[in-house]
Amino acid sequence: MIKKTLLIFITLFSIGCSSDKNSVLNSEEVNIRNPVEIYAVGKNYFDSGNYELASQEFGLLTKLYPLSNEAIQAEIMIGFISYIKMDYDLAIFQFEKIINKYPSLKNLDYVYYMRALCNYEQITHHGLDGQFNELAMKQFNQVIKRFPNSKFAKDSAQKIILVKSNKAAKHMDIGRFYLKEKKYTAALNRFKLVIENYSETKFTPEALHRMVEAYFYMGMKEESIKIASTLGHNYPKSEWYKYSYNLIKDIDENDSLLKKFKNIF
């Protein structure tokens, strides 16, 4: 009797478990959403500023539907959320993963641009050998070369100028220091570097004037006047040209180069 009762209990328990299991499966099936729905939920969270829940939804999407177009877009959004949170290392990792994983992606220019921007925004002060200076310039150049017609190419070019200005500023600081210390040759080397490599930056007129100063104090009047002429020809309205002119105008009036310089300017 006991055995019969126990058998009935086990049978009922098994039926109950089976029924509960089927109930759970049916519940999961009801809750399964398509990639469009999951992406929409994630985007709503993102738009409302709830980046944690947005990341969770986008992450779920990449796991459930890894081959869908929405999953690819979700991967980009995950990288962008890391960028917004200033977790640049994680953002760069995500963007590089997308670049390697989807080399033919339609909006790959955006991914390249965002990777460069992550390095650019880590440039906190002007420095010569900062890794972010070099990485940002290299990666913005990649945007321009790979996607010349992209809307991000123009902004990349502008960012490159700003990075170069960052580097030129440091060279100018060092050059001014050498000039103050009367180490004129060392100063000239810095100012020449700015003119040769960073001519599109705002520091070029000043670099030319500082060269005029260095040559002047070295007693190299001819070189001083030549550089002042170059400065006046290219930047006639610059305040730096006025400084150079005032500096060399008292050179011997019989100097033929000075006469020529004054006749032109």
C-alpha angles and dihedrals in degrees: 000000000000091000090049092049091047091050091051090049093050091047093050091046091052091049090048093050091047090050091049092047092051089047091055092047091049089050091051091048090053091051096049109112130195120248093258091056094047092048091049091053091048091048091051090053089048094049090051091052096250095132097166094059090040090055090049092053093045090047091050090050093054090052099045099039107018094161097050124106088236091058091055090050089047090056090054090049091051089055091046092051090053088050091051090050088050091240089141098169092056092044092051090048090052095047093048090050089054092047091053095040100046109030091163097048113144096229096035089128088069092052092050090048094050091050090053091046091055090059093041093056091054091064098104100169138002113281134157104226102025110145092222092058091056097040093048093049092046094049096044087052088053090056091052095046098042097038108026092160095047120117086233094059094076094049090046090056091051091048090052090056090051091050090049090049087053091056094040090054090060093049089050091051091053092044092052090050092053090046091053090049089050092243090138100169092053090047092050091053091056095047092047089052091055092049094046100041106023104033093137092062127092091251098073097090092048092046089055091049092049088053089053088053094048094050091044094054090045088057092245095135097166093055091044092054093046092054091045088053090052090049092049093047095051101031107024094158096045119117087224091063089054090052091050092047092051090048098054101031090090093058113119107297089221090065104114093208091055091050090052090047093052092046091056098043 
